[in-house]
């Protein structure tokens, strides 16, 4: 597999997972600060998942770079 195809596949998987994560977020019932505050646990979980996912993708991409002899 060429390097460009692997990068495109990784980008596609990343985009799909981020879309699924966004769709799982609840929408506040009213546009107020209190409504956002009530959903703080959902937003915190989302950002925690997103951060850990980017960390995992970074490790995989670094490993791929070393396997392909570019690092």
PQR file of N, CA, C, O and H, with PARSE charges and radii, in Angstrom:
ATOM      1  N   UNK A   1       0.848  -1.176   0.000 -0.4000 1.5000
ATOM      2  CA  UNK A   1       0.000   0.000   0.000 -0.0000 2.0000
ATOM      3  C   UNK A   1       0.890   1.235   0.000  0.5500 1.7000
ATOM      4  O   UNK A   1       1.857   1.328   0.756 -0.5500 1.4000
ATOM      5  N   UNK A   2       0.542   2.172  -0.860 -0.4000 1.5000
ATOM      6  CA  UNK A   2       1.315   3.402  -0.930 -0.0000 2.0000
ATOM      7  C   UNK A   2       1.027   4.284   0.286  0.5500 1.7000
ATOM      8  O   UNK A   2      -0.021   4.184   0.923 -0.5500 1.4000
ATOM      9  H   UNK A   2      -0.244   2.097  -1.474  0.4000 1.0000
ATOM     10  N   UNK A   3       1.985   5.140   0.576 -0.4000 1.5000
ATOM     11  CA  UNK A   3       1.873   6.022   1.738 -0.0000 2.0000
ATOM     12  C   UNK A   3       0.662   6.945   1.624  0.5500 1.7000
ATOM     13  O   UNK A   3      -0.042   7.168   2.609 -0.5500 1.4000
ATOM     14  H   UNK A   3       2.837   5.221   0.058  0.4000 1.0000
ATOM     15  N   UNK A   4       0.419   7.477   0.439 -0.4000 1.5000
ATOM     16  CA  UNK A   4      -0.702   8.396   0.251 -0.0000 2.0000
ATOM     17  C   UNK A   4      -2.041   7.719   0.506  0.5500 1.7000
ATOM     18  O   UNK A   4      -2.949   8.332   1.068 -0.5500 1.4000
ATOM     19  H   UNK A   4       0.991   7.296  -0.361  0.4000 1.0000
ATOM     20  N   UNK A   5      -2.169   6.472   0.101 -0.4000 1.5000
ATOM     21  CA  UNK A   5      -3.421   5.753   0.323 -0.0000 2.0000
ATOM     22  C   UNK A   5      -3.644   5.484   1.804  0.5500 1.7000
ATOM     23  O   UNK A   5      -4.775   5.557   2.284 -0.5500 1.4000
ATOM     24  H   UNK A   5      -1.431   5.974  -0.356  0.4000 1.0000
ATOM     25  N   UNK A   6      -2.581   5.176   2.526 -0.4000 1.5000
ATOM     26  CA  UNK A   6      -2.691   4.932   3.954 -0.0000 2.0000
ATOM     27  C   UNK A   6      -3.093   6.205   4.695  0.5500 1.7000
ATOM     28  O   UNK A   6      -3.906   6.165   5.618 -0.5500 1.4000
ATOM     29  H   UNK A   6      -1.662   5.116   2.136  0.4000 1.0000
ATOM     30  N   UNK A   7      -2.522   7.323   4.288 -0.4000 1.5000
ATOM     31  CA  UNK A   7      -2.877   8.597   4.904 -0.0000 2.0000
ATOM     32  C   UNK A   7      -4.330   8.948   4.609  0.5500 1.7000
ATOM     33  O   UNK A   7      -5.044   9.426   5.491 -0.5500 1.4000
ATOM     34  H   UNK A   7      -1.861   7.356   3.538  0.4000 1.0000
ATOM     35  N   UNK A   8      -4.771   8.717   3.384 -0.4000 1.5000
ATOM     36  CA  UNK A   8      -6.171   8.998   3.026 -0.0000 2.0000
ATOM     37  C   UNK A   8      -7.119   8.108   3.823  0.5500 1.7000
ATOM     38  O   UNK A   8      -8.171   8.569   4.266 -0.5500 1.4000
ATOM     39  H   UNK A   8      -4.191   8.329   2.667  0.4000 1.0000
ATOM     40  N   UNK A   9      -6.763   6.850   4.007 -0.4000 1.5000
ATOM     41  CA  UNK A   9      -7.600   5.944   4.787 -0.0000 2.0000
ATOM     42  C   UNK A   9      -7.683   6.402   6.245  0.5500 1.7000
ATOM     43  O   UNK A   9      -8.761   6.394   6.840 -0.5500 1.4000
ATOM     44  H   UNK A   9      -5.908   6.476   3.647  0.4000 1.0000
ATOM     45  N   UNK A  10      -6.571   6.792   6.804 -0.4000 1.5000
ATOM     46  CA  UNK A  10      -6.552   7.269   8.184 -0.0000 2.0000
ATOM     47  C   UNK A  10      -7.384   8.543   8.334  0.5500 1.7000
ATOM     48  O   UNK A  10      -8.114   8.696   9.314 -0.5500 1.4000
ATOM     49  H   UNK A  10      -5.695   6.799   6.321  0.4000 1.0000
ATOM     50  N   UNK A  11      -7.278   9.447   7.375 -0.4000 1.5000
ATOM     51  CA  UNK A  11      -8.076  10.675   7.419 -0.0000 2.0000
ATOM     52  C   UNK A  11      -9.566  10.378   7.327  0.5500 1.7000
ATOM     53  O   UNK A  11     -10.368  11.011   8.013 -0.5500 1.4000
ATOM     54  H   UNK A  11      -6.685   9.322   6.579  0.4000 1.0000
ATOM     55  N   UNK A  12      -9.941   9.421   6.487 -0.4000 1.5000
ATOM     56  CA  UNK A  12     -11.352   9.062   6.338 -0.0000 2.0000
ATOM     57  C   UNK A  12     -11.904   8.461   7.623  0.5500 1.7000
ATOM     58  O   UNK A  12     -13.009   8.802   8.046 -0.5500 1.4000
ATOM     59  H   UNK A  12      -9.289   8.906   5.930  0.4000 1.0000
ATOM     60  N   UNK A  13     -11.144   7.575   8.241 -0.4000 1.5000
ATOM     61  CA  UNK A  13     -11.582   6.968   9.494 -0.0000 2.0000
ATOM     62  C   UNK A  13     -11.711   8.034  10.574  0.5500 1.7000
ATOM     63  O   UNK A  13     -12.667   8.018  11.349 -0.5500 1.4000
ATOM     64  H   UNK A  13     -10.247   7.299   7.897  0.4000 1.0000
ATOM     65  N   UNK A  14     -10.767   8.948  10.631 -0.4000 1.5000
ATOM     66  CA  UNK A  14     -10.825  10.043  11.598 -0.0000 2.0000
ATOM     67  C   UNK A  14     -12.072  10.897  11.393  0.5500 1.7000
ATOM     68  O   UNK A  14     -12.750  11.246  12.360 -0.5500 1.4000
ATOM     69  H   UNK A  14      -9.990   8.960  10.001  0.4000 1.0000
ATOM     70  N   UNK A  15     -12.376  11.233  10.151 -0.4000 1.5000
ATOM     71  CA  UNK A  15     -13.552  12.058   9.870 -0.0000 2.0000
ATOM     72  C   UNK A  15     -14.843  11.341  10.252  0.5500 1.7000
ATOM     73  O   UNK A  15     -15.754  11.965  10.796 -0.5500 1.4000
ATOM     74  H   UNK A  15     -11.825  10.949   9.366  0.4000 1.0000
ATOM     75  N   UNK A  16     -14.934  10.063   9.982 -0.4000 1.5000
ATOM     76  CA  UNK A  16     -16.139   9.303  10.324 -0.0000 2.0000
ATOM     77  C   UNK A  16     -16.325   9.239  11.836  0.5500 1.7000
ATOM     78  O   UNK A  16     -17.435   9.440  12.329 -0.5500 1.4000
ATOM     79  H   UNK A  16     -14.194   9.556   9.541  0.4000 1.0000
ATOM     80  N   UNK A  17     -15.270   8.967  12.566 -0.4000 1.5000
ATOM     81  CA  UNK A  17     -15.373   8.859  14.024 -0.0000 2.0000
ATOM     82  C   UNK A  17     -15.718  10.212  14.644  0.5500 1.7000
ATOM     83  O   UNK A  17     -16.520  10.275  15.576 -0.5500 1.4000
ATOM     84  H   UNK A  17     -14.368   8.805  12.166  0.4000 1.0000
ATOM     85  N   UNK A  18     -15.124  11.292  14.140 -0.4000 1.5000
ATOM     86  CA  UNK A  18     -15.447  12.614  14.675 -0.0000 2.0000
ATOM     87  C   UNK A  18     -16.907  12.973  14.400  0.5500 1.7000
ATOM     88  O   UNK A  18     -17.565  13.586  15.240 -0.5500 1.4000
ATOM     89  H   UNK A  18     -14.472  11.240  13.383  0.4000 1.0000
ATOM     90  N   UNK A  19     -17.414  12.594  13.230 -0.4000 1.5000
ATOM     91  CA  UNK A  19     -18.816  12.861  12.906 -0.0000 2.0000
ATOM     92  C   UNK A  19     -19.747  12.102  13.841  0.5500 1.7000
ATOM     93  O   UNK A  19     -20.740  12.655  14.312 -0.5500 1.4000
ATOM     94  H   UNK A  19     -16.880  12.096  12.547  0.4000 1.0000
ATOM     95  N   UNK A  20     -19.437  10.863  14.106 -0.4000 1.5000
ATOM     96  CA  UNK A  20     -20.259  10.067  15.019 -0.0000 2.0000
ATOM     97  C   UNK A  20     -20.228  10.652  16.421  0.5500 1.7000
ATOM     98  O   UNK A  20     -21.253  10.687  17.102 -0.5500 1.4000
ATOM     99  H   UNK A  20     -18.630  10.413  13.722  0.4000 1.0000
ATOM    100  N   UNK A  21     -19.071  11.108  16.854 -0.4000 1.5000
ATOM    101  CA  UNK A  21     -18.973  11.710  18.180 -0.0000 2.0000
ATOM    102  C   UNK A  21     -19.803  12.996  18.272  0.5500 1.7000
ATOM    103  O   UNK A  21     -20.462  13.232  19.284 -0.5500 1.4000
ATOM    104  H   UNK A  21     -18.238  11.079  16.301  0.4000 1.0000
ATOM    105  N   UNK A  22     -19.774  13.815  17.240 -0.4000 1.5000
ATOM    106  CA  UNK A  22     -20.553  15.053  17.241 -0.0000 2.0000
ATOM    107  C   UNK A  22     -22.042  14.757  17.262  0.5500 1.7000
ATOM    108  O   UNK A  22     -22.797  15.447  17.947 -0.5500 1.4000
ATOM    109  H   UNK A  22     -19.238  13.623  16.418  0.4000 1.0000
ATOM    110  N   UNK A  23     -22.476  13.745  16.527 -0.4000 1.5000
ATOM    111  CA  UNK A  23     -23.900  13.419  16.480 -0.0000 2.0000
ATOM    112  C   UNK A  23     -24.423  12.917  17.821  0.5500 1.7000
ATOM    113  O   UNK A  23     -25.625  12.988  18.081 -0.5500 1.4000
ATOM    114  H   UNK A  23     -21.862  13.185  15.971  0.4000 1.0000
ATOM    115  N   UNK A  24     -23.541  12.415  18.667 -0.4000 1.5000
ATOM    116  CA  UNK A  24     -23.959  11.907  19.970 -0.0000 2.0000
ATOM    117  C   UNK A  24     -24.130  13.006  21.013  0.5500 1.7000
ATOM    118  O   UNK A  24     -24.700  12.751  22.074 -0.5500 1.4000
ATOM    119  H   UNK A  24     -22.565  12.357  18.456  0.4000 1.0000
ATOM    120  N   UNK A  25     -23.657  14.211  20.744 -0.4000 1.5000
ATOM    121  CA  UNK A  25     -23.810  15.305  21.705 -0.0000 2.0000
ATOM    122  C   UNK A  25     -25.264  15.745  21.775  0.5500 1.7000
ATOM    123  O   UNK A  25     -25.949  15.841  20.757 -0.5500 1.4000
ATOM    124  H   UNK A  25     -23.194  14.417  19.882  0.4000 1.0000
ATOM    125  N   UNK A  26     -25.721  16.010  22.982 -0.4000 1.5000
ATOM    126  CA  UNK A  26     -27.088  16.496  23.169 -0.0000 2.0000
ATOM    127  C   UNK A  26     -27.140  17.997  22.920  0.5500 1.7000
ATOM    128  O   UNK A  26     -26.187  18.726  23.196 -0.5500 1.4000
ATOM    129  H   UNK A  26     -25.165  15.932  23.809  0.4000 1.0000
ATOM    130  N   UNK A  27     -28.254  18.430  22.401 -0.4000 1.5000
ATOM    131  CA  UNK A  27     -28.467  19.847  22.153 -0.0000 2.0000
ATOM    132  C   UNK A  27     -29.132  20.462  23.384  0.5500 1.7000
ATOM    133  O   UNK A  27     -30.075  19.880  23.918 -0.5500 1.4000
ATOM    134  H   UNK A  27     -29.028  17.837  22.177  0.4000 1.0000
ATOM    135  N   UNK A  28     -28.663  21.627  23.850 -0.4000 1.5000
ATOM    136  CA  UNK A  28     -29.312  22.270  24.996 -0.0000 2.0000
ATOM    137  C   UNK A  28     -30.760  22.628  24.671  0.5500 1.7000
ATOM    138  O   UNK A  28     -31.088  22.971  23.535 -0.5500 1.4000
ATOM    139  H   UNK A  28     -27.896  22.101  23.417  0.4000 1.0000
ATOM    140  N   UNK A  29     -31.611  22.543  25.675 -0.4000 1.5000
ATOM    141  CA  UNK A  29     -33.034  22.820  25.454 -0.0000 2.0000
ATOM    142  C   UNK A  29     -33.289  24.304  25.209  0.5500 1.7000
ATOM    143  O   UNK A  29     -34.147  24.653  24.397 -0.5500 1.4000
ATOM    144  H   UNK A  29     -31.345  22.265  26.597  0.4000 1.0000
ATOM    145  N   UNK A  30     -32.566  25.174  25.891 -0.4000 1.5000
ATOM    146  CA  UNK A  30     -32.694  26.617  25.700 -0.0000 2.0000
ATOM    147  C   UNK A  30     -31.308  27.211  25.486  0.5500 1.7000
ATOM    148  O   UNK A  30     -30.329  26.676  26.006 -0.5500 1.4000
ATOM    149  H   UNK A  30     -31.869  24.890  26.551  0.4000 1.0000
ATOM    150  N   UNK A  31     -31.199  28.292  24.740 -0.4000 1.5000
ATOM    151  CA  UNK A  31     -29.883  28.914  24.520 -0.0000 2.0000
ATOM    152  C   UNK A  31     -29.456  29.786  25.704  0.5500 1.7000
ATOM    153  O   UNK A  31     -29.397  31.012  25.605 -0.5500 1.4000
ATOM    154  H   UNK A  31     -31.994  28.727  24.317  0.4000 1.0000
ATOM    155  N   UNK A  32     -29.165  29.129  26.810 -0.4000 1.5000
ATOM    156  CA  UNK A  32     -28.736  29.882  27.993 -0.0000 2.0000
ATOM    157  C   UNK A  32     -27.478  29.230  28.561  0.5500 1.7000
ATOM    158  O   UNK A  32     -27.143  28.087  28.249 -0.5500 1.4000
ATOM    159  H   UNK A  32     -29.213  28.134  26.890  0.4000 1.0000
ATOM    160  N   UNK A  33     -26.809  29.990  29.391 -0.4000 1.5000
ATOM    161  CA  UNK A  33     -25.591  29.481  30.022 -0.0000 2.0000
ATOM    162  C   UNK A  33     -25.898  28.321  30.960  0.5500 1.7000
ATOM    163  O   UNK A  33     -25.108  27.383  31.067 -0.5500 1.4000
ATOM    164  H   UNK A  33     -27.081  30.918  29.644  0.4000 1.0000
ATOM    165  N   UNK A  34     -27.027  28.379  31.631 -0.4000 1.5000
ATOM    166  CA  UNK A  34     -27.419  27.301  32.548 -0.0000 2.0000
ATOM    167  C   UNK A  34     -27.665  25.990  31.780  0.5500 1.7000
ATOM    168  O   UNK A  34     -27.328  24.913  32.270 -0.5500 1.4000
ATOM    169  H   UNK A  34     -27.668  29.141  31.544  0.4000 1.0000
ATOM    170  N   UNK A  35     -28.237  26.082  30.607 -0.4000 1.5000
ATOM    171  CA  UNK A  35     -28.485  24.877  29.805 -0.0000 2.0000
ATOM    172  C   UNK A  35     -27.167  24.227  29.388  0.5500 1.7000
ATOM    173  O   UNK A  35     -27.042  23.003  29.407 -0.5500 1.4000
ATOM    174  H   UNK A  35     -28.511  26.958  30.208  0.4000 1.0000
ATOM    175  N   UNK A  36     -26.185  25.047  29.011 -0.4000 1.5000
ATOM    176  CA  UNK A  36     -24.871  24.500  28.675 -0.0000 2.0000
ATOM    177  C   UNK A  36     -24.190  23.919  29.914  0.5500 1.7000
ATOM    178  O   UNK A  36     -23.518  22.891  29.832 -0.5500 1.4000
ATOM    179  H   UNK A  36     -26.286  26.042  28.995  0.4000 1.0000
ATOM    180  N   UNK A  37     -24.361  24.567  31.037 -0.4000 1.5000
ATOM    181  CA  UNK A  37     -23.754  24.084  32.272 -0.0000 2.0000
ATOM    182  C   UNK A  37     -24.334  22.731  32.675  0.5500 1.7000
ATOM    183  O   UNK A  37     -23.621  21.881  33.208 -0.5500 1.4000
ATOM    184  H   UNK A  37     -24.907  25.402  31.103  0.4000 1.0000
ATOM    185  N   UNK A  38     -25.624  22.532  32.422 -0.4000 1.5000
ATOM    186  CA  UNK A  38     -26.258  21.255  32.741 -0.0000 2.0000
ATOM    187  C   UNK A  38     -25.701  20.107  31.892  0.5500 1.7000
ATOM    188  O   UNK A  38     -25.746  18.948  32.304 -0.5500 1.4000
ATOM    189  H   UNK A  38     -26.203  23.223  31.989  0.4000 1.0000
ATOM    190  N   UNK A  39     -25.179  20.430  30.716 -0.4000 1.5000
ATOM    191  CA  UNK A  39     -24.614  19.407  29.818 -0.0000 2.0000
ATOM    192  C   UNK A  39     -23.093  19.329  29.910  0.5500 1.7000
ATOM    193  O   UNK A  39     -22.450  18.759  29.028 -0.5500 1.4000
ATOM    194  H   UNK A  39     -25.142  21.372  30.381  0.4000 1.0000
ATOM    195  N   UNK A  40     -22.522  19.884  30.946 -0.4000 1.5000
ATOM    196  CA  UNK A  40     -21.063  19.935  31.052 -0.0000 2.0000
ATOM    197  C   UNK A  40     -20.417  18.554  31.066  0.5500 1.7000
ATOM    198  O   UNK A  40     -19.318  18.396  30.535 -0.5500 1.4000
ATOM    199  H   UNK A  40     -23.045  20.347  31.663  0.4000 1.0000
ATOM    200  N   UNK A  41     -21.062  17.555  31.653 -0.4000 1.5000
ATOM    201  CA  UNK A  41     -20.484  16.212  31.684 -0.0000 2.0000
ATOM    202  C   UNK A  41     -20.421  15.613  30.292  0.5500 1.7000
ATOM    203  O   UNK A  41     -19.455  14.928  29.957 -0.5500 1.4000
ATOM    204  H   UNK A  41     -21.955  17.684  32.084  0.4000 1.0000
ATOM    205  N   UNK A  42     -21.438  15.861  29.477 -0.4000 1.5000
ATOM    206  CA  UNK A  42     -21.425  15.357  28.103 -0.0000 2.0000
ATOM    207  C   UNK A  42     -20.302  15.998  27.296  0.5500 1.7000
ATOM    208  O   UNK A  42     -19.580  15.314  26.570 -0.5500 1.4000
ATOM    209  H   UNK A  42     -22.223  16.417  29.749  0.4000 1.0000
ATOM    210  N   UNK A  43     -20.159  17.323  27.428 -0.4000 1.5000
ATOM    211  CA  UNK A  43     -19.107  18.015  26.694 -0.0000 2.0000
ATOM    212  C   UNK A  43     -17.722  17.596  27.179  0.5500 1.7000
ATOM    213  O   UNK A  43     -16.801  17.448  26.376 -0.5500 1.4000
ATOM    214  H   UNK A  43     -20.745  17.879  28.018  0.4000 1.0000
ATOM    215  N   UNK A  44     -17.573  17.406  28.480 -0.4000 1.5000
ATOM    216  CA  UNK A  44     -16.286  16.971  29.021 -0.0000 2.0000
ATOM    217  C   UNK A  44     -15.924  15.586  28.493  0.5500 1.7000
ATOM    218  O   UNK A  44     -14.779  15.342  28.115 -0.5500 1.4000
ATOM    219  H   UNK A  44     -18.321  17.527  29.133  0.4000 1.0000
ATOM    220  N   UNK A  45     -16.900  14.679  28.467 -0.4000 1.5000
ATOM    221  CA  UNK A  45     -16.654  13.334  27.944 -0.0000 2.0000
ATOM    222  C   UNK A  45     -16.289  13.389  26.473  0.5500 1.7000
ATOM    223  O   UNK A  45     -15.417  12.646  26.024 -0.5500 1.4000
ATOM    224  H   UNK A  45     -17.831  14.877  28.774  0.4000 1.0000
ATOM    225  N   UNK A  46     -16.950  14.263  25.712 -0.4000 1.5000
ATOM    226  CA  UNK A  46     -16.650  14.397  24.287 -0.0000 2.0000
ATOM    227  C   UNK A  46     -15.212  14.864  24.087  0.5500 1.7000
ATOM    228  O   UNK A  46     -14.470  14.271  23.304 -0.5500 1.4000
ATOM    229  H   UNK A  46     -17.659  14.867  26.077  0.4000 1.0000
ATOM    230  N   UNK A  47     -14.817  15.916  24.788 -0.4000 1.5000
ATOM    231  CA  UNK A  47     -13.463  16.439  24.618 -0.0000 2.0000
ATOM    232  C   UNK A  47     -12.408  15.446  25.110  0.5500 1.7000
ATOM    233  O   UNK A  47     -11.321  15.367  24.537 -0.5500 1.4000
ATOM    234  H   UNK A  47     -15.420  16.397  25.425  0.4000 1.0000
ATOM    235  N   UNK A  48     -12.712  14.703  26.146 -0.4000 1.5000
ATOM    236  CA  UNK A  48     -11.783  13.688  26.625 -0.0000 2.0000
ATOM    237  C   UNK A  48     -11.606  12.575  25.592  0.5500 1.7000
ATOM    238  O   UNK A  48     -10.485  12.134  25.339 -0.5500 1.4000
ATOM    239  H   UNK A  48     -13.594  14.767  26.611  0.4000 1.0000
ATOM    240  N   UNK A  49     -12.700  12.125  25.000 -0.4000 1.5000
ATOM    241  CA  UNK A  49     -12.631  11.098  23.952 -0.0000 2.0000
ATOM    242  C   UNK A  49     -11.878  11.608  22.736  0.5500 1.7000
ATOM    243  O   UNK A  49     -11.054  10.897  22.160 -0.5500 1.4000
ATOM    244  H   UNK A  49     -13.611  12.483  25.206  0.4000 1.0000
ATOM    245  N   UNK A  50     -12.167  12.849  22.348 -0.4000 1.5000
ATOM    246  CA  UNK A  50     -11.516  13.417  21.171 -0.0000 2.0000
ATOM    247  C   UNK A  50     -10.020  13.570  21.398  0.5500 1.7000
ATOM    248  O   UNK A  50      -9.227  13.269  20.506 -0.5500 1.4000
ATOM    249  H   UNK A  50     -12.836  13.427  22.816  0.4000 1.0000
ATOM    250  N   UNK A  51      -9.627  14.033  22.573 -0.4000 1.5000
ATOM    251  CA  UNK A  51      -8.203  14.189  22.882 -0.0000 2.0000
ATOM    252  C   UNK A  51      -7.493  12.841  22.880  0.5500 1.7000
ATOM    253  O   UNK A  51      -6.413  12.710  22.305 -0.5500 1.4000
ATOM    254  H   UNK A  51     -10.271  14.278  23.298  0.4000 1.0000
ATOM    255  N   UNK A  52      -8.093  11.835  23.519 -0.4000 1.5000
ATOM    256  CA  UNK A  52      -7.454  10.520  23.566 -0.0000 2.0000
ATOM    257  C   UNK A  52      -7.409   9.898  22.183  0.5500 1.7000
ATOM    258  O   UNK A  52      -6.461   9.182  21.861 -0.5500 1.4000
ATOM    259  H   UNK A  52      -8.971  11.941  23.986  0.4000 1.0000
ATOM    260  N   UNK A  53      -8.426  10.160  21.350 -0.4000 1.5000
ATOM    261  CA  UNK A  53      -8.421   9.626  19.997 -0.0000 2.0000
ATOM    262  C   UNK A  53      -7.294  10.252  19.172  0.5500 1.7000
ATOM    263  O   UNK A  53      -6.597   9.541  18.448 -0.5500 1.4000
ATOM    264  H   UNK A  53      -9.196  10.742  21.611  0.4000 1.0000
ATOM    265  N   UNK A  54      -7.104  11.579  19.273 -0.4000 1.5000
ATOM    266  CA  UNK A  54      -6.015  12.222  18.545 -0.0000 2.0000
ATOM    267  C   UNK A  54      -4.667  11.708  19.032  0.5500 1.7000
ATOM    268  O   UNK A  54      -3.742  11.559  18.233 -0.5500 1.4000
ATOM    269  H   UNK A  54      -7.670  12.157  19.862  0.4000 1.0000
ATOM    270  N   UNK A  55      -4.540  11.438  20.311 -0.4000 1.5000
ATOM    271  CA  UNK A  55      -3.306  10.884  20.847 -0.0000 2.0000
ATOM    272  C   UNK A  55      -3.045   9.503  20.241  0.5500 1.7000
ATOM    273  O   UNK A  55      -1.919   9.196  19.848 -0.5500 1.4000
ATOM    274  H   UNK A  55      -5.291  11.559  20.960  0.4000 1.0000
ATOM    275  N   UNK A  56      -4.082   8.678  20.167 -0.4000 1.5000
ATOM    276  CA  UNK A  56      -3.952   7.343  19.591 -0.0000 2.0000
ATOM    277  C   UNK A  56      -3.603   7.414  18.111  0.5500 1.7000
ATOM    278  O   UNK A  56      -2.751   6.660  17.641 -0.5500 1.4000
ATOM    279  H   UNK A  56      -4.996   8.927  20.486  0.4000 1.0000
ATOM    280  N   UNK A  57      -4.244   8.300  17.378 -0.4000 1.5000
ATOM    281  CA  UNK A  57      -3.941   8.449  15.943 -0.0000 2.0000
ATOM    282  C   UNK A  57      -2.502   8.914  15.758  0.5500 1.7000
ATOM    283  O   UNK A  57      -1.824   8.469  14.832 -0.5500 1.4000
ATOM    284  H   UNK A  57      -4.937   8.912  17.760  0.4000 1.0000
ATOM    285  N   UNK A  58      -2.034   9.790  16.616 -0.4000 1.5000
ATOM    286  CA  UNK A  58      -0.643  10.234  16.531 -0.0000 2.0000
ATOM    287  C   UNK A  58       0.338   9.094  16.742  0.5500 1.7000
ATOM    288  O   UNK A  58       1.357   9.019  16.055 -0.5500 1.4000
ATOM    289  H   UNK A  58      -2.585  10.152  17.368  0.4000 1.0000
ATOM    290  N   UNK A  59       0.045   8.213  17.676 -0.4000 1.5000
ATOM    291  CA  UNK A  59       0.917   7.062  17.913 -0.0000 2.0000
ATOM    292  C   UNK A  59       0.910   6.132  16.707  0.5500 1.7000
ATOM    293  O   UNK A  59       1.960   5.640  16.292 -0.5500 1.4000
ATOM    294  H   UNK A  59      -0.783   8.274  18.234  0.4000 1.0000
ATOM    295  N   UNK A  60      -0.274   5.893  16.143 -0.4000 1.5000
ATOM    296  CA  UNK A  60      -0.379   5.013  14.973 -0.0000 2.0000
ATOM    297  C   UNK A  60       0.361   5.611  13.780  0.5500 1.7000
ATOM    298  O   UNK A  60       1.078   4.899  13.077 -0.5500 1.4000
ATOM    299  H   UNK A  60      -1.126   6.293  16.480  0.4000 1.0000
ATOM    300  N   UNK A  61       0.191   6.913  13.546 -0.4000 1.5000
ATOM    301  CA  UNK A  61       0.871   7.547  12.421 -0.0000 2.0000
ATOM    302  C   UNK A  61       2.388   7.537  12.604  0.5500 1.7000
ATOM    303  O   UNK A  61       3.126   7.372  11.633 -0.5500 1.4000
ATOM    304  H   UNK A  61      -0.392   7.491  14.117  0.4000 1.0000
ATOM    305  N   UNK A  62       2.854   7.709  13.830 -0.4000 1.5000
ATOM    306  CA  UNK A  62       4.287   7.644  14.084 -0.0000 2.0000
ATOM    307  C   UNK A  62       4.817   6.230  13.834  0.5500 1.7000
ATOM    308  O   UNK A  62       5.890   6.054  13.257 -0.5500 1.4000
ATOM    309  H   UNK A  62       2.254   7.843  14.619  0.4000 1.0000
ATOM    310  N   UNK A  63       4.055   5.228  14.273 -0.4000 1.5000
ATOM    311  CA  UNK A  63       4.451   3.846  14.020 -0.0000 2.0000
ATOM    312  C   UNK A  63       4.460   3.520  12.541  0.5500 1.7000
ATOM    313  O   UNK A  63       5.337   2.800  12.064 -0.5500 1.4000
ATOM    314  H   UNK A  63       3.184   5.371  14.742  0.4000 1.0000
ATOM    315  N   UNK A  64       3.490   4.045  11.814 -0.4000 1.5000
ATOM    316  CA  UNK A  64       3.431   3.819  10.364 -0.0000 2.0000
ATOM    317  C   UNK A  64       4.624   4.455   9.674  0.5500 1.7000
ATOM    318  O   UNK A  64       5.183   3.888   8.735 -0.5500 1.4000
ATOM    319  H   UNK A  64       2.778   4.629  12.202  0.4000 1.0000
ATOM    320  N   UNK A  65       5.010   5.630  10.141 -0.4000 1.5000
ATOM    321  CA  UNK A  65       6.165   6.309   9.546 -0.0000 2.0000
ATOM    322  C   UNK A  65       7.436   5.481   9.746  0.5500 1.7000
ATOM    323  O   UNK A  65       8.270   5.394   8.845 -0.5500 1.4000
ATOM    324  H   UNK A  65       4.556   6.090  10.904  0.4000 1.0000
ATOM    325  N   UNK A  66       7.583   4.880  10.913 -0.4000 1.5000
ATOM    326  CA  UNK A  66       8.764   4.060  11.181 -0.0000 2.0000
ATOM    327  C   UNK A  66       8.730   2.761  10.392  0.5500 1.7000
ATOM    328  O   UNK A  66       9.770   2.302   9.920 -0.5500 1.4000
ATOM    329  H   UNK A  66       6.906   4.951  11.646  0.4000 1.0000
ATOM    330  N   UNK A  67       7.556   2.162  10.241 -0.4000 1.5000
ATOM    331  CA  UNK A  67       7.447   0.920   9.460 -0.0000 2.0000
ATOM    332  C   UNK A  67       7.807   1.162   8.003  0.5500 1.7000
ATOM    333  O   UNK A  67       8.458   0.326   7.376 -0.5500 1.4000
ATOM    334  H   UNK A  67       6.711   2.535  10.624  0.4000 1.0000
ATOM    335  N   UNK A  68       7.391   2.295   7.466 -0.4000 1.5000
ATOM    336  CA  UNK A  68       7.650   2.596   6.058 -0.0000 2.0000
ATOM    337  C   UNK A  68       9.060   3.135   5.835  0.5500 1.7000
ATOM    338  O   UNK A  68       9.431   3.459   4.707 -0.5500 1.4000
ATOM    339  H   UNK A  68       6.862   2.974   7.976  0.4000 1.0000
ATOM    340  N   UNK A  69       9.834   3.230   6.893 -0.4000 1.5000
ATOM    341  CA  UNK A  69      11.217   3.639   6.756 -0.0000 2.0000
ATOM    342  C   UNK A  69      11.428   5.133   6.577  0.5500 1.7000
ATOM    343  O   UNK A  69      12.470   5.555   6.077 -0.5500 1.4000
ATOM    344  H   UNK A  69       9.532   2.967   7.810  0.4000 1.0000
ATOM    345  N   UNK A  70      10.457   5.934   6.977 -0.4000 1.5000
ATOM    346  CA  UNK A  70      10.584   7.378   6.823 -0.0000 2.0000
ATOM    347  C   UNK A  70      10.978   8.069   8.109  0.5500 1.7000
ATOM    348  O   UNK A  70      11.093   9.294   8.135 -0.5500 1.4000
ATOM    349  H   UNK A  70       9.610   5.591   7.382  0.4000 1.0000
ATOM    350  N   UNK A  71      11.190   7.313   9.186 -0.4000 1.5000
ATOM    351  CA  UNK A  71      11.438   7.980  10.459 -0.0000 2.0000
ATOM    352  C   UNK A  71      12.618   7.518  11.201  0.5500 1.7000
ATOM    353  O   UNK A  71      12.903   8.025  12.286 -0.5500 1.4000
ATOM    354  H   UNK A  71      11.096   6.318   9.166  0.4000 1.0000
TER
END
